[in-house]
Amino acid sequence: MAYNLDDITKEFMFKGLFSEYLPSNYNLDSKNINIFEDVEISQSSDFIDPYKYSMSRFIDNEKRRVIYLPELTAYLSVVKYMKENNIIKELVDFSISGNSSFSKLVQANGKLSKHEISYFGDYIEDVEMDDELFVSTYIPNVVEKINRAKGAKGILYLDISNHYASIYTHILPSILLGYDEAITQFKIFLSNNQDERVTSDYKKYKDLDEKVRALNAGRTNGLLTGTLISQFIAEALLTRIDKEIEKRNINFVRYADDYEVFIYDENEIEKISTEISDTIAKYHFTFNNEKSRYIQFPYYAVKNLEKIYNRYLQSNVDSPEIIELFNTYFSLEKEGTKGAVRYLIKSIDQRIKIKDKQLYTSFLLNVLVNDNRSLIKVCELIVREKENLCFKDDHIEIIKNLLNQYIVTKKELEVIWLLYLLKNLGVNALDEDTMMKVIHSNNELALVMIIDEYKLNINDEIKKVLIQSAKSWILLYQLFLREYITKEEFKVKSGIKKNIAFYSRLKHKQFTHYKSINMANK
């Protein structure tokens, strides 16, 4: 599989700190400074706790997952080490070498995979992205799995419990070496770290372990969900496990931490399940028994969502057809095809010609309000197509009401996206009550955006409360950058001491983690 290492590395460096689910305005790009090359960081870490926020799990509107944002210098230290020691390429190549994964680090088109590229089990999460169009791998993936499962009586579904949180960082050398060899070299290293039997690969990944721990304030248990670093390590580690399972002559496919095992003799289900459980247990993983299930033939009986959508591509879509299009996917979602509505929202592009803009806008707002799984994609679609939609004052009020509901219920990522959406729709003022609610909800990543997008609405009282309540390293830096607090206040409040000169340099160069919409559009 061909890929451009420079492009992969650049994306890893400048976009990998922030979750792919955030607006792309959160990134490490800057016209004034290259933070990987132009400024020194301390060799020792301050061990700052990562900031965390919640988002929808997509598979269920009410379930949440926690996303982490590690302190910047800890992140830079890991990325620099991985780049300088060729680890980014090693992990990509090792991932590509696997036979059973549908979540390899690089897609067939040579681009980095995203968590959104999922089509597994009962849930359609998304598909590959092209520069212009949404290119579905939905049906090709099912075809591939049906071909692999030929002759099977059924599918055994297994799901690793607390995947990222269960990754013990000391086990990183086993990615390239395998568990048994890594343990052997670990014991030799303990007795004599100069022993020639200890390979350069072991030492390199042992040092990576120390760097990765700094992302989580020095803790050894668990990778942080949200960064590309974690995605690379987790996928490569599971590829190592795949290779061990394959040696047992077990036929399966995997997407991230979800396994689909092809069963040819139902009398062997327990034996196969035990063998896989024993294999992953060496790497400190267990399966979530509540999610384990066995589906007999016929399996992979799925709806062709792409074919349904394609019916509407060749003609202007009038009002009855808009109703039919949306209702078809609403019905599929209601009948159990989880992610069908989100699939529709992602599929809509310039190929479909919608005549009734007002009705179309109303449908999008209905999805925005009622399908939390699709909220991010609706926001992206509206931002992209806002000139072709029909937004009026009553539409804006609906979005504002939803924003206030989500502030109260602490749906943090959704609040960020709704604020971003409102600004893109020309809402240039945010009332004091809403700002105070965001502050008291402790959504500090949203406040980073507000400071730049709605700075004219921040009065002295808001500023006072904002300074008093700020806790995360990223919000405190933004307050320091915009001169709400002094360098000493930033140092004391954040706990950053060893790298205070680094942040002072960033401030001098006006580096910001969030690029305002006006800045991003220039």
C-alpha positions as CSV (number, residue, x, y, z in Angstrom):
1,M,0.0,0.0,0.0
2,A,1.6,3.3,-1.2
3,Y,1.5,6.4,1.0
4,N,3.4,9.7,1.3
5,L,5.2,9.6,4.6
6,D,5.8,13.4,4.6
7,D,2.0,14.0,4.3
8,I,1.2,11.5,7.0
9,T,3.9,12.9,9.3
10,K,2.7,16.5,8.8
11,E,-0.9,15.6,9.6
12,F,0.3,13.6,12.6
13,M,2.3,16.6,13.9
14,F,-0.1,19.5,13.3
15,K,-3.6,17.9,13.6
16,G,-2.9,14.9,15.8
17,L,-3.3,16.7,19.2
18,F,-6.9,17.5,18.8
19,S,-9.6,14.9,18.2
20,E,-10.8,14.6,14.7
21,Y,-14.3,15.3,16.0
22,L,-13.5,18.9,16.8
23,P,-13.8,21.7,14.3
24,S,-10.7,21.9,12.2
25,N,-10.0,25.4,13.5
26,Y,-8.4,23.6,16.5
27,N,-4.9,22.7,15.3
28,L,-1.2,23.5,15.7
29,D,-0.6,25.3,12.5
30,S,0.7,28.9,12.6
31,K,2.0,31.4,10.1
32,N,4.2,33.0,12.8
33,I,6.0,30.0,14.2
34,N,6.7,26.3,13.7
35,I,6.3,25.0,17.2
36,F,8.1,21.7,16.3
37,E,11.3,23.5,15.1
38,D,11.4,27.1,16.2
39,V,11.2,26.8,20.0
40,E,12.9,24.6,22.5
41,I,11.1,22.5,25.1
42,S,12.4,21.2,28.4
43,Q,13.8,17.6,28.4
44,S,11.9,16.9,31.6
45,S,8.1,17.1,31.9
46,D,5.9,19.2,34.2
47,F,3.5,16.2,34.3
48,I,0.3,18.3,33.7
49,D,-3.0,16.6,33.8
50,P,-4.7,16.4,30.4
51,Y,-7.9,18.4,29.8
52,K,-10.9,16.1,29.2
53,Y,-14.4,16.6,27.7
54,S,-17.3,14.4,26.6
55,M,-18.9,13.5,23.3
56,S,-21.6,11.2,21.9
57,R,-20.6,7.5,21.4
58,F,-22.7,7.6,18.1
59,I,-23.9,4.1,18.7
60,D,-26.3,5.5,21.3
61,N,-27.6,9.1,21.7
62,E,-27.4,8.9,25.5
63,K,-24.0,7.2,25.9
64,R,-20.9,9.4,26.2
65,R,-17.2,8.9,25.8
66,V,-14.4,10.9,27.3
67,I,-11.8,12.6,25.0
68,Y,-8.5,13.9,26.3
69,L,-6.2,16.8,25.4
70,P,-2.7,16.3,26.7
71,E,-0.5,19.3,27.6
72,L,1.2,20.7,24.6
73,T,4.9,20.2,25.4
74,A,4.3,16.6,26.4
75,Y,2.7,16.0,23.1
76,L,5.5,17.8,21.2
77,S,8.1,15.7,23.0
78,V,6.4,12.4,21.9
79,V,5.9,13.5,18.3
80,K,9.4,14.7,17.9
81,Y,10.8,11.4,19.4
82,M,8.6,9.3,17.1
83,K,9.6,11.3,14.0
84,E,13.3,11.3,14.8
85,N,13.3,7.6,15.5
86,N,11.3,6.6,12.5
87,I,8.5,5.2,14.7
88,I,5.7,6.9,12.8
89,K,6.7,4.9,9.7
90,E,7.3,1.7,11.6
91,L,3.8,1.8,13.1
92,V,2.2,2.5,9.8
93,D,4.1,-0.2,8.0
94,F,3.4,-2.7,10.8
95,S,-0.3,-1.9,10.7
96,I,-0.4,-2.3,6.9
97,S,1.3,-5.8,7.3
98,G,-1.7,-7.1,9.1
99,N,-4.2,-9.3,7.3
100,S,-7.3,-9.1,9.5
101,S,-7.7,-5.4,10.4
102,F,-10.3,-3.1,8.7
103,S,-8.9,-0.1,10.7
104,K,-5.3,0.0,9.4
105,L,-3.6,3.3,10.0
106,V,-3.5,4.2,6.3
107,Q,-6.4,3.7,3.9
108,A,-6.2,2.2,0.5
109,N,-5.9,5.8,-1.0
110,G,-2.8,6.4,1.1
111,K,-4.4,8.8,3.5
112,L,-4.6,8.5,7.3
113,S,-7.5,6.5,8.6
114,K,-10.0,8.3,10.9
115,H,-12.1,6.8,13.6
116,E,-15.1,7.8,11.5
117,I,-14.2,5.2,8.9
118,S,-16.2,2.4,10.4
119,Y,-18.6,-0.1,9.0
120,F,-18.8,-2.8,11.6
121,G,-21.3,-5.0,13.3
122,D,-24.8,-3.5,13.5
123,Y,-23.6,0.1,13.3
124,I,-22.6,2.2,10.3
125,E,-20.3,4.9,11.5
126,D,-19.0,6.3,8.2
127,V,-16.7,5.7,5.3
128,E,-13.6,7.0,3.5
129,M,-13.3,10.6,2.7
130,D,-12.2,12.0,-0.6
131,D,-11.1,15.7,-1.1
132,E,-14.4,16.5,-2.8
133,L,-16.9,13.6,-2.2
134,F,-17.9,11.2,0.4
135,V,-16.7,7.9,-1.0
136,S,-18.4,4.9,0.7
137,T,-16.6,1.7,1.6
138,Y,-19.8,0.4,3.1
139,I,-20.7,-2.2,0.6
140,P,-17.1,-3.1,-0.5
141,N,-16.3,-3.9,3.2
142,V,-19.4,-6.1,3.5
143,V,-18.4,-7.9,0.3
144,E,-14.9,-8.5,1.6
145,K,-16.3,-9.9,4.9
146,I,-18.8,-12.2,3.1
147,N,-15.9,-13.5,1.0
148,R,-13.7,-14.1,4.0
149,A,-16.6,-15.8,5.9
150,K,-17.5,-18.2,3.2
151,G,-18.6,-21.6,4.6
152,A,-19.1,-20.2,8.1
153,K,-22.1,-21.1,10.1
154,G,-22.1,-17.9,12.0
155,I,-20.3,-14.9,13.3
156,L,-19.0,-14.5,16.9
157,Y,-18.8,-10.8,17.9
158,L,-16.3,-9.9,20.6
159,D,-15.5,-6.4,22.0
160,I,-12.5,-5.5,24.1
161,S,-13.5,-3.8,27.3
162,N,-12.1,-0.3,27.9
163,H,-9.6,-0.7,25.1
164,Y,-7.5,2.5,25.4
165,A,-7.7,2.6,29.2
166,S,-6.4,-1.0,29.4
167,I,-3.2,-0.4,27.5
168,Y,-0.3,-0.7,29.9
169,T,2.4,1.6,28.4
170,H,5.3,-0.7,29.6
171,I,4.1,-3.2,27.0
172,L,4.9,-1.0,24.0
173,P,8.1,-2.9,23.0
174,S,5.9,-5.9,22.3
175,I,4.4,-4.2,19.3
176,L,7.4,-5.1,17.1
177,L,8.9,-7.8,19.3
178,G,5.9,-9.7,20.4
179,Y,5.0,-10.3,24.1
180,D,7.3,-13.2,24.8
181,E,10.4,-11.6,23.3
182,A,9.6,-8.3,24.9
183,I,9.4,-9.9,28.3
184,T,12.7,-11.8,27.8
185,Q,14.5,-8.6,26.8
186,F,12.9,-6.7,29.7
187,K,14.3,-9.2,32.2
188,I,17.8,-9.0,30.6
189,F,17.6,-5.2,30.6
190,L,16.8,-5.1,34.3
191,S,19.9,-7.2,35.1
192,N,22.2,-5.5,32.6
193,N,21.1,-2.6,30.4
194,Q,24.2,-2.9,28.3
195,D,23.7,-6.6,27.4
196,E,23.9,-7.1,23.6
197,R,20.9,-9.3,23.6
198,V,18.8,-6.2,24.3
199,T,17.9,-4.9,20.9
200,S,17.6,-1.3,19.6
201,D,13.9,-1.9,19.0
202,Y,13.4,-2.8,22.7
203,K,15.3,0.3,23.9
204,K,13.5,2.6,21.4
205,Y,10.0,1.5,22.4
206,K,11.0,1.5,26.1
207,D,11.9,5.2,25.8
208,L,8.7,5.8,23.9
209,D,6.8,4.4,26.9
210,E,8.4,7.1,29.1
211,K,7.4,9.8,26.7
212,V,3.9,8.6,26.3
213,R,3.4,8.4,30.1
214,A,4.0,12.2,30.2
215,L,0.8,12.7,28.2
216,N,-1.1,11.4,31.1
217,A,0.8,13.2,33.9
218,G,3.2,10.2,34.3
219,R,0.6,7.5,34.6
220,T,1.4,4.1,33.2
221,N,-2.2,2.7,32.8
222,G,-4.0,3.7,29.7
223,L,-3.7,5.7,26.5
224,L,-5.6,8.9,26.1
225,T,-8.5,8.8,23.7
226,G,-8.4,11.6,21.2
227,T,-4.8,11.9,19.9
228,L,-3.3,10.3,16.8
229,I,-0.5,9.1,19.0
230,S,-2.9,6.8,20.9
231,Q,-4.6,5.7,17.7
232,F,-1.2,4.7,16.2
233,I,-0.1,2.8,19.2
234,A,-3.4,1.1,19.8
235,E,-3.9,-0.1,16.2
236,A,-0.3,-1.4,16.0
237,L,-0.6,-3.2,19.3
238,L,-3.8,-4.9,18.1
239,T,-2.1,-5.8,14.8
240,R,0.5,-7.7,16.9
241,I,-2.3,-9.5,18.7
242,D,-4.0,-10.3,15.3
243,K,-0.8,-12.0,14.2
244,E,-0.9,-14.2,17.3
245,I,-4.5,-15.1,16.8
246,E,-4.0,-15.9,13.2
247,K,-1.3,-18.4,14.2
248,R,-4.0,-20.4,15.9
249,N,-5.8,-20.8,12.5
250,I,-8.7,-18.6,13.6
251,N,-10.4,-16.7,10.8
252,F,-11.6,-13.3,11.8
253,V,-11.7,-9.6,10.9
254,R,-11.3,-6.6,13.3
255,Y,-12.2,-2.9,13.3
256,A,-10.3,-1.2,16.2
257,D,-11.3,-3.2,19.3
258,D,-14.3,-5.0,17.7
259,Y,-13.8,-8.6,16.5
260,E,-15.9,-10.7,14.1
261,V,-14.9,-14.3,14.3
262,F,-16.0,-16.7,11.6
263,I,-17.4,-19.9,13.2
264,Y,-17.3,-23.1,11.1
265,D,-18.2,-25.6,13.8
266,E,-20.6,-24.3,16.5
267,N,-19.3,-26.9,19.0
268,E,-16.0,-24.9,19.0
269,I,-17.4,-21.5,19.9
270,E,-16.3,-21.8,23.5
271,K,-12.9,-23.1,22.6
272,I,-12.2,-20.4,20.0
273,S,-13.5,-17.7,22.4
274,T,-11.1,-19.0,25.1
275,E,-8.1,-19.1,22.8
276,I,-8.7,-15.5,21.7
277,S,-9.3,-14.4,25.3
278,D,-6.1,-16.0,26.4
279,T,-4.2,-14.3,23.7
280,I,-5.4,-10.8,24.4
281,A,-5.0,-11.4,28.2
282,K,-1.2,-11.5,27.8
283,Y,-1.5,-7.9,26.7
284,H,-3.7,-7.0,29.6
285,F,-7.0,-6.9,27.7
286,T,-10.3,-8.6,28.4
287,F,-13.6,-8.9,26.5
288,N,-16.8,-7.2,27.5
289,N,-19.0,-10.2,27.9
290,E,-22.2,-8.1,27.8
291,K,-21.4,-7.2,24.2
292,S,-20.3,-10.7,23.1
293,R,-22.9,-12.5,20.9
294,Y,-23.2,-15.1,18.2
295,I,-25.2,-14.6,15.0
296,Q,-26.1,-17.6,12.9
297,F,-26.5,-17.6,9.1
298,P,-27.8,-15.5,7.4
299,Y,-25.2,-12.9,8.6
300,Y,-24.2,-9.6,7.0
301,A,-27.8,-9.0,5.9
302,V,-27.5,-5.3,5.4
303,K,-29.3,-2.4,3.8
304,N,-27.5,-0.8,0.8
305,L,-27.7,2.8,2.0
306,E,-25.6,4.0,-0.9
307,K,-27.9,2.6,-3.5
308,I,-30.9,4.2,-1.8
309,Y,-29.2,7.6,-1.8
310,N,-28.0,7.2,-5.4
311,R,-31.6,7.1,-6.6
312,Y,-31.9,10.9,-6.0
313,L,-28.7,12.0,-7.7
314,Q,-29.7,12.4,-11.3
315,S,-32.6,14.9,-11.0
316,N,-33.7,18.0,-9.2
317,V,-35.2,16.9,-5.9
318,D,-38.5,18.5,-5.2
319,S,-40.5,18.7,-2.0
320,P,-42.1,15.2,-2.0
321,E,-38.7,13.6,-2.9
322,I,-37.0,15.5,0.0
323,I,-39.6,14.1,2.4
324,E,-39.2,10.6,0.9
325,L,-35.4,10.7,1.1
326,F,-35.2,11.8,4.8
327,N,-38.1,9.6,5.9
328,T,-36.5,6.5,4.3
329,Y,-33.4,7.0,6.4
330,F,-35.4,7.9,9.5
331,S,-37.3,4.6,9.1
332,L,-34.1,2.6,8.6
333,E,-32.7,4.2,11.8
334,K,-35.9,3.4,13.7
335,E,-35.9,-0.2,12.5
336,G,-32.4,-0.8,13.8
337,T,-29.9,0.4,11.2
338,K,-27.9,2.6,13.6
339,G,-26.1,5.4,11.9
340,A,-28.4,5.5,8.8
341,V,-29.4,9.2,9.4
342,R,-25.7,10.1,9.9
343,Y,-24.8,8.3,6.7
344,L,-27.4,10.4,4.8
345,I,-26.1,13.7,6.2
346,K,-22.5,12.7,5.3
347,S,-23.6,11.7,1.8
348,I,-25.3,14.9,0.8
349,D,-23.1,16.9,-1.6
350,Q,-23.2,19.0,-4.7
351,R,-24.4,16.0,-6.8
352,I,-27.9,16.2,-5.4
353,K,-29.9,19.2,-6.5
354,I,-32.5,20.3,-3.9
355,K,-35.1,22.8,-5.1
356,D,-37.0,23.5,-1.8
357,K,-34.3,25.1,0.3
358,Q,-36.7,25.9,3.1
359,L,-38.0,22.4,3.5
360,Y,-34.4,21.0,3.3
361,T,-33.3,23.5,6.0
362,S,-36.2,22.4,8.2
363,F,-35.2,18.7,7.9
364,L,-31.6,19.5,8.7
365,L,-32.7,21.3,11.9
366,N,-34.9,18.4,12.8
367,V,-31.9,16.1,12.6
368,L,-29.7,18.6,14.5
369,V,-32.2,18.7,17.4
370,N,-33.2,15.0,17.5
371,D,-30.3,12.9,16.4
372,N,-27.3,13.6,18.6
373,R,-25.2,11.1,16.6
374,S,-25.6,13.3,13.5
375,L,-25.1,16.7,15.1
376,I,-21.5,17.2,14.1
377,K,-22.2,16.2,10.5
378,V,-25.2,18.4,10.3
379,C,-23.1,21.4,11.6
380,E,-20.4,20.6,9.0
381,L,-23.0,20.4,6.2
382,I,-24.7,23.7,7.2
383,V,-21.4,25.5,7.4
384,R,-20.4,24.1,4.0
385,E,-23.7,24.8,2.3
386,K,-24.9,27.9,4.3
387,E,-25.1,30.1,1.2
388,N,-27.5,27.6,-0.4
389,L,-29.7,27.1,2.6
390,C,-32.6,29.2,4.0
391,F,-31.7,30.3,7.6
392,K,-34.0,32.8,9.2
393,D,-34.2,34.3,12.7
394,D,-36.5,31.5,13.9
395,H,-33.9,28.9,12.8
396,I,-31.2,30.7,14.7
397,E,-33.4,30.7,17.9
398,I,-33.8,26.9,17.6
399,I,-30.1,26.5,17.5
400,K,-29.6,28.9,20.5
401,N,-32.2,26.9,22.5
402,L,-30.5,23.7,21.7
403,L,-27.2,25.2,22.7
404,N,-28.6,26.2,26.1
405,Q,-30.0,22.7,26.6
406,Y,-26.7,21.1,25.9
407,I,-24.8,23.5,28.2
408,V,-27.0,22.5,31.1
409,T,-26.7,18.7,30.3
410,K,-22.9,19.1,29.8
411,K,-22.8,17.8,26.2
412,E,-19.4,19.5,25.7
413,L,-18.4,18.6,22.2
414,E,-21.9,19.4,21.0
415,V,-21.8,22.9,22.7
416,I,-18.5,23.6,20.9
417,W,-20.0,22.7,17.5
418,L,-23.2,24.7,18.1
419,L,-21.2,27.8,19.1
420,Y,-19.0,27.3,15.9
421,L,-22.2,26.9,13.8
422,L,-23.8,30.1,15.2
423,K,-20.6,32.1,14.4
424,N,-20.5,30.7,10.9
425,L,-24.2,31.7,10.4
426,G,-23.3,35.3,11.2
427,V,-24.3,35.4,14.9
428,N,-21.6,37.8,16.1
429,A,-22.9,38.4,19.6
430,L,-23.2,36.1,22.6
431,D,-25.3,37.2,25.5
432,E,-23.9,37.3,29.0
433,D,-26.2,34.6,30.4
434,T,-25.0,32.1,27.8
435,M,-21.4,32.9,28.4
436,M,-21.8,32.5,32.2
437,K,-23.5,29.2,31.7
438,V,-20.6,27.9,29.6
439,I,-18.1,29.1,32.2
440,H,-20.0,27.4,35.0
441,S,-20.3,24.2,33.0
442,N,-16.4,24.0,32.9
443,N,-16.4,23.6,29.1
444,E,-13.0,25.2,28.8
445,L,-12.3,24.2,25.2
446,A,-15.5,26.0,24.2
447,L,-14.3,29.0,26.2
448,V,-11.0,29.0,24.2
449,M,-13.2,29.6,21.1
450,I,-15.4,32.2,22.8
451,I,-12.4,34.3,23.8
452,D,-11.5,34.8,20.2
453,E,-14.9,34.6,18.4
454,Y,-16.9,36.7,20.9
455,K,-14.2,38.8,22.6
456,L,-16.3,42.0,22.2
457,N,-19.0,40.5,24.4
458,I,-16.6,39.7,27.3
459,N,-17.2,42.4,29.9
460,D,-15.2,42.9,33.1
461,E,-17.5,40.7,35.2
462,I,-17.3,37.8,32.7
463,K,-13.6,38.2,32.5
464,K,-13.3,38.1,36.3
465,V,-15.3,34.9,36.6
466,L,-13.5,33.4,33.7
467,I,-10.1,33.9,35.3
468,Q,-11.2,32.6,38.7
469,S,-12.7,29.4,37.3
470,A,-10.1,28.5,34.6
471,K,-8.2,25.3,35.4
472,S,-7.0,23.6,32.2
473,W,-3.6,24.3,30.6
474,I,-5.2,25.3,27.3
475,L,-7.6,27.8,28.6
476,L,-5.0,29.3,30.9
477,Y,-2.7,29.7,28.0
478,Q,-5.4,31.5,26.0
479,L,-6.0,33.8,28.9
480,F,-2.2,34.5,29.1
481,L,-2.1,35.0,25.3
482,R,-4.9,37.6,25.3
483,E,-3.4,39.2,28.4
484,Y,-6.2,38.4,30.8
485,I,-3.6,37.0,33.2
486,T,0.1,37.6,33.7
487,K,2.9,35.2,33.1
488,E,3.3,34.5,36.8
489,E,-0.5,33.9,37.1
490,F,-0.3,31.5,34.2
491,K,2.7,29.7,35.8
492,V,1.0,29.3,39.2
493,K,-2.5,28.4,38.0
494,S,-1.3,25.9,35.3
495,G,1.6,24.3,37.2
496,I,3.8,24.8,34.2
497,K,7.3,25.7,35.4
498,K,9.9,23.9,33.3
499,N,8.3,25.0,30.1
500,I,7.2,28.5,31.0
501,A,9.8,29.9,28.6
502,F,8.2,27.8,25.8
503,Y,4.8,29.3,26.4
504,S,6.2,32.8,26.7
505,R,7.7,32.3,23.3
506,L,4.4,31.1,21.9
507,K,2.7,34.2,23.3
508,H,5.3,36.5,21.8
509,K,4.6,34.9,18.4
510,Q,0.8,35.1,19.0
511,F,0.4,31.3,18.6
512,T,-3.1,30.2,19.3
513,H,-4.5,26.6,19.5
514,Y,-7.8,27.9,18.0
515,K,-7.9,29.8,14.8
516,S,-10.9,32.2,14.6
517,I,-13.2,31.7,11.6
518,N,-12.1,35.0,10.0
519,M,-8.4,34.0,10.5
520,A,-9.0,30.5,9.0
521,N,-10.8,31.9,6.0
522,K,-7.9,34.3,5.1
